[in-house]
Amino acid sequence: MIKLRSAGALLLLSALTACAGIIPPAAERASRPPPPETVPPAPAPPAATPAPPAAANALGQGVRSGPPVESLEISRTQAERALSTFRISCPSLLRREDSTGLTTSTDWTHACEAVSSWRGDPQDFFAAHFRAVEVGSGQAFATGYYEPEIPAAREQRDGYEWPVYALPDNVPQPCAPECGENASLTRAAIENGALDGQGLAIAWARDLVDLYFLQVQGSGILRLPDGDAMRIGYAGNNGYPYTSIGRLMRDRGLLGDGQTTAEGIATWLRDNPDRGREIMQENRRYIFFTEVNGPGPLGSLGQPVTPRGTVAADPDFVPLGAPVFLDLEHDVADGLWIAQDTGSAIRGANRFDTFWGAGDEAYAIASGMASRGQAYVLIPRTAAARLLRAD
């Protein structure tokens, strides 16, 4: 499955475009909510496995040398996008403590100094400054995420009845079952009016299913009646764990063949509004938002992320800001990415979530992305020499 390119000959992948997305800032959250409600066939993907112990990291999984970077099939378009994305990530790489055990902040100094003024071939940059390593088995599983856009209004009005809430000042902690369903802010309690009259609504959505899926993504665009856009980002949650309603629906036999995508799930929920609302409320986790102003989206590094260039990863297994090469069964995600984000479902070695931006094409790719393959983490040559006892 590994795709390589020979010296002097490069296999170009198509350059696909998408609008920028909004990713919740790491400084204000513990982790981004899970990826889209796409239910792959059994067995369940690694996303459903428990988080690794705190002591587990990439170094503990074992590290082996990968192929030469210059032999990896990286198109010029991908390399240019990765170069720009890596440049954005460098300030964080130089000041963050790497929990993977693979690198130190000083390992990144030379590459970050070089990228600031690099004017040569972007593929040559990565070949000159990095070595590919395989963490554990290197066997990867990748999903996709995107920035949804839904109809909404800034004020409650006819047809716009579902509040988009800001984070309350004091979010009650989840209550024990004996406290009763409405004793704390479950999704059901909030949708039944627990926050009414507190002035927390920053907008009003037209469709509850749309709002639910925007919450699953953790950020998005509200398209207002006059055509203007309002960007919102993750501000916090109500403290409950995330429950995949797609998995619940599949296990109960509610979804037939071809319905286990986000689109199929959303269609079922709209066709069965009463039962659909009850099922959505079984995911007690509720996301609060804030209006986002500024030129670009932010990932877990507090830096702008790049559609088709940013990948979310577990920071215990991939240094945040590091390049990652993916070779997957779903070829559209093959190539070079930069690990700029994290996610509560993105845990463990070689587990990735690819970011596709906004728009219909981004939605189609992200909602159908559930692919296995091979992953290599690119680390500075100094770190690789220390780890592998090689030049």
CORUR-V936118 format. One line per field, one symbol per residue. phi: phi as a letter, one per 40 degrees, with the letter a starting at -180 (. if undefined). psi: psi as a letter, one per 30 degrees, with the letter a starting at -180 (. if undefined). burial: I if it has 9 or more other C-alpha atoms within 8 Angstrom, else O. Layout:
# CORUR-V936118
phi=???
psi=???
burial=???
This chain:
# CORUR-V936118
phi=.cbbbccgbbcccccbbaccbbbccccbacaccccdcbbccccccddcccccddccaccccgbbcbcddccccbccccccccccccdccddcccbcccccgcbbccccdcccccccbcbcccccccccbbbcbbcgcgcbbbbbbabcbbcabcbcadgbbbcbcccccbcdcdccdccgdccaccdccccchcbdgcgcccabccbccdcccccccgaibcccdcgcbbcbbcbiacgcccbccccdccccgcbcdgbcbdcccccccccbdccccccdcccccbbbbbcbbhcacbbccgbdbbdgbbbcacccbbdchccbbbbbcccccchcbbcbabaccbbgcgbbbcbbgbhccccccccbcabbibbbccbdcccccccbfac
psi=fkklklkfkkjklkjklllllkkkkffglelkllalikjllklklfffllkllefkaeeffkklkalkeffkjjleeeeeeeeeeeeefeeeeffkkjffgellefffeeeeeeffgkgakeeeeeeeflkklkkbffjlkkallljlklkllflklkfifjkjklklejkklkklefflegflileeeefggfgkgggfkflklfkeeeeeeeeeeflakjjlfgflkjkklkfllgfllkkjfeeeeefggfkakffgleeeeeeeeefieeeeeeeeffjfkkkllkkkklfllkaffglklkkgfkkkljfffkkkfkkkkkjlejffgkaklkjfllkffiklkhkljkkgblleeeeeeefgjjklbkkkkklkeeeeeeefhl.
burial=OOOOIOOOOIOOOOOOOIOIIIIIIIOOIOOIIIIIIIIOOOOOIOIOOOOOOOOIIIIOIOIIIIOIIIIIIIIIIIIIIIIOIIIIIIOIIIOOOIIIIIIIIOIIIOIIOOIOOOOOOIIIIIIOIIIIIIIIOIIIIIIIIIIIIIIIIOOIOOOIIIIIIIIOOOOOOIIOOOOOIIOIIIIIIIOOOIOOOOOIIIIIIIIOIIIIIIIIIIIIIIIIOOOOOIIIIIIIIIOIOIOOIIOOIIOOOOIOOOIIIIOIIIOIIIOOOOOIIOIIIIIIIIIIIIIOOOOIIIIIIIIIIIIIIIIIIIIIIIIIIIIIIIIIOIOOIIIIIIIIIIIIIIIIIIIIIIIIIIIOOIIOIIIIIIIIIIIIIIIIIOIIIOIIOOO
